[in-house]
């Protein structure tokens, strides 16, 4: 499942570690490059025992954990 980055409109490949696909909420999918998401401040890295990242959907504002 590939798509277009919401921000830069470049190709996002779902199998790439630096590409993000938000699909666990709403009735839409959002494709992001990790670099674009960081540049637009929609990704926040968690530290501590539950490491990972949270991404705010630029379409609806829901937060999805990676």
Z-matrix of the N, CA and C atoms (Angstrom, degrees):
N
C 1 1.432
C 2 1.529 1 108.09
N 3 1.282 2 116.41 1 107.87
C 4 1.455 3 123.21 2 179.88
C 5 1.521 4 109.07 3 -114.35
N 6 1.316 5 116.32 4 160.74
C 7 1.457 6 119.82 5 179.58
C 8 1.509 7 110.99 6 -162.70
N 9 1.312 8 115.15 7 -168.54
C 10 1.453 9 123.26 8 -176.51
C 11 1.523 10 109.87 9 -105.36
N 12 1.323 11 116.86 10 132.31
C 13 1.464 12 121.52 11 178.81
C 14 1.526 13 109.81 12 -58.95
N 15 1.306 14 115.91 13 131.36
C 16 1.458 15 122.02 14 -179.25
C 17 1.527 16 111.71 15 -57.89
N 18 1.336 17 116.88 16 -34.69
C 19 1.459 18 120.97 17 -174.85
C 20 1.524 19 113.68 18 -91.83
N 21 1.324 20 118.73 19 -53.10
C 22 1.471 21 120.39 20 -173.19
C 23 1.522 22 113.29 21 -101.36
N 24 1.327 23 117.25 22 -8.77
C 25 1.463 24 124.01 23 179.06
C 26 1.524 25 113.34 24 67.73
N 27 1.340 26 116.76 25 15.68
C 28 1.452 27 120.79 26 174.54
C 29 1.525 28 110.69 27 -81.06
N 30 1.314 29 117.04 28 168.30
C 31 1.458 30 122.80 29 -177.98
C 32 1.528 31 110.79 30 -72.22
N 33 1.329 32 116.32 31 130.01
C 34 1.464 33 123.26 32 175.83
C 35 1.521 34 107.32 33 -111.55
N 36 1.331 35 116.28 34 124.82
C 37 1.455 36 122.30 35 179.38
C 38 1.531 37 108.27 36 -103.91
N 39 1.305 38 117.01 37 119.81
C 40 1.466 39 121.91 38 -175.00
C 41 1.530 40 112.67 39 -60.57
N 42 1.323 41 117.97 40 -24.27
C 43 1.469 42 121.14 41 -177.93
C 44 1.526 43 113.27 42 -85.49
N 45 1.318 44 118.40 43 -7.38
C 46 1.458 45 121.90 44 -178.08
C 47 1.527 46 110.36 45 -84.89
N 48 1.315 47 117.14 46 138.87
C 49 1.465 48 121.15 47 -177.37
C 50 1.530 49 112.56 48 -68.68
N 51 1.315 50 118.44 49 -24.07
C 52 1.464 51 121.57 50 -179.21
C 53 1.521 52 112.88 51 -92.99
N 54 1.318 53 117.92 52 4.21
C 55 1.457 54 121.96 53 179.08
C 56 1.527 55 109.17 54 -111.19
N 57 1.319 56 116.24 55 146.06
C 58 1.464 57 122.72 56 -174.55
C 59 1.524 58 108.96 57 -123.27
N 60 1.327 59 115.71 58 133.85
C 61 1.458 60 121.33 59 173.41
C 62 1.519 61 106.99 60 -121.26
N 63 1.324 62 116.67 61 116.78
C 64 1.461 63 121.68 62 176.02
C 65 1.518 64 107.03 63 -92.62
N 66 1.332 65 116.10 64 118.11
C 67 1.461 66 118.69 65 -176.30
C 68 1.517 67 113.17 66 -143.69
N 69 1.312 68 118.93 67 1.57
C 70 1.455 69 121.72 68 -175.09
C 71 1.521 70 113.76 69 -94.36
N 72 1.309 71 117.65 70 19.26
C 73 1.462 72 120.42 71 179.50
C 74 1.520 73 110.97 72 -149.99
N 75 1.307 74 116.84 73 156.76
C 76 1.464 75 121.02 74 173.51
C 77 1.511 76 113.74 75 59.12
N 78 1.285 77 115.27 76 -164.48
C 79 1.459 78 122.12 77 -179.02
C 80 1.527 79 111.24 78 -111.78
N 81 1.318 80 116.20 79 28.40
C 82 1.463 81 120.44 80 -177.93
C 83 1.519 82 110.49 81 -142.03
N 84 1.308 83 115.60 82 159.50
C 85 1.465 84 122.72 83 173.83
C 86 1.518 85 107.04 84 -115.53
N 87 1.324 86 115.28 85 143.15
C 88 1.461 87 120.12 86 178.02
C 89 1.519 88 107.67 87 -126.68
N 90 1.309 89 116.25 88 130.08
C 91 1.458 90 123.40 89 179.77
C 92 1.522 91 108.63 90 -106.58
N 93 1.337 92 115.92 91 133.80
C 94 1.462 93 121.17 92 -178.04
C 95 1.528 94 110.52 93 -140.55
N 96 1.326 95 116.32 94 143.64
C 97 1.459 96 120.34 95 164.07
C 98 1.529 97 106.03 96 -81.93
N 99 1.304 98 117.89 97 139.95
C 100 1.466 99 121.02 98 -179.89
C 101 1.529 100 110.52 99 -57.75
N 102 1.315 101 118.14 100 -39.08
C 103 1.468 102 122.17 101 179.75
C 104 1.527 103 110.94 102 -64.40
N 105 1.310 104 117.43 103 -40.55
C 106 1.474 105 120.82 104 177.96
C 107 1.521 106 110.28 105 -66.88
N 108 1.325 107 117.02 106 -43.21
C 109 1.465 108 121.20 107 179.31
C 110 1.522 109 110.67 108 -60.26
N 111 1.328 110 117.07 109 -41.20
C 112 1.461 111 120.66 110 178.31
C 113 1.521 112 110.82 111 -67.31
N 114 1.317 113 117.10 112 -39.89
C 115 1.457 114 121.54 113 -179.69
C 116 1.526 115 113.13 114 -65.22
N 117 1.318 116 116.42 115 -30.23
C 118 1.465 117 121.13 116 179.08
C 119 1.529 118 111.98 117 -98.72
N 120 1.330 119 116.75 118 10.60
C 121 1.467 120 123.78 119 176.29
C 122 1.525 121 113.78 120 55.68
N 123 1.324 122 117.25 121 41.11
C 124 1.458 123 119.99 122 176.13
C 125 1.530 124 112.13 123 -107.07
N 126 1.336 125 117.09 124 4.20
C 127 1.457 126 121.23 125 177.87
C 128 1.521 127 108.92 126 -123.45
N 129 1.322 128 115.13 127 136.74
C 130 1.452 129 120.49 128 178.54
C 131 1.525 130 108.57 129 -133.19
N 132 1.328 131 116.33 130 124.77
C 133 1.455 132 121.55 131 -179.63
C 134 1.521 133 110.09 132 -83.53
N 135 1.338 134 115.94 133 129.50
C 136 1.464 135 121.35 134 176.41
C 137 1.518 136 108.80 135 -87.12
N 138 1.315 137 115.94 136 143.92
C 139 1.463 138 121.33 137 174.96
C 140 1.519 139 108.17 138 -120.58
N 141 1.309 140 115.12 139 158.59
C 142 1.450 141 119.42 140 179.87
C 143 1.516 142 110.87 141 107.92
N 144 1.334 143 116.52 142 -159.30
C 145 1.462 144 120.80 143 -175.07
C 146 1.531 145 113.18 144 -63.55
N 147 1.317 146 118.20 145 -29.75
C 148 1.472 147 120.47 146 179.16
C 149 1.519 148 109.55 147 -107.16
N 150 1.335 149 115.91 148 66.15
C 151 1.465 150 119.32 149 -178.13
C 152 1.523 151 109.90 150 -68.78
N 153 1.289 152 115.69 151 156.27
C 154 1.457 153 122.86 152 -177.72
C 155 1.509 154 108.62 153 150.60
N 156 1.320 155 115.81 154 -152.67
C 157 1.458 156 119.63 155 179.75
C 158 1.518 157 110.01 156 -148.35
N 159 1.316 158 115.14 157 150.59
C 160 1.452 159 122.75 158 173.09
C 161 1.518 160 107.82 159 -113.31
N 162 1.326 161 116.27 160 138.43
C 163 1.461 162 121.65 161 179.72
C 164 1.520 163 108.20 162 -123.28
N 165 1.329 164 115.79 163 131.19
C 166 1.460 165 121.48 164 175.66
C 167 1.525 166 108.01 165 -90.05
N 168 1.314 167 116.41 166 124.57
C 169 1.458 168 120.66 167 179.43
C 170 1.528 169 109.09 168 -65.93
N 171 1.333 170 118.15 169 123.57
C 172 1.461 171 120.05 170 -179.86
C 173 1.530 172 113.17 171 -71.50
N 174 1.317 173 118.10 172 -11.88
C 175 1.458 174 121.78 173 -179.83
C 176 1.522 175 111.34 174 -86.51
N 177 1.361 176 116.29 175 -49.53
C 178 1.468 177 119.40 176 -172.64
C 179 1.512 178 114.55 177 -119.28
N 180 1.341 179 118.30 178 -11.44
C 181 1.459 180 121.14 179 178.14
C 182 1.509 181 115.35 180 87.53
N 183 1.340 182 118.97 181 -1.97
C 184 1.462 183 120.98 182 176.12
C 185 1.523 184 110.13 183 -68.01
N 186 1.326 185 116.33 184 153.25
C 187 1.457 186 122.07 185 179.56
C 188 1.521 187 107.92 186 -105.16
N 189 1.330 188 115.50 187 132.10
C 190 1.455 189 121.50 188 178.38
C 191 1.528 190 108.37 189 -123.95
N 192 1.334 191 116.73 190 134.37
C 193 1.458 192 121.85 191 177.78
C 194 1.521 193 110.02 192 -87.03
N 195 1.326 194 114.70 193 141.12
C 196 1.466 195 120.39 194 176.95
C 197 1.504 196 110.25 195 -98.88
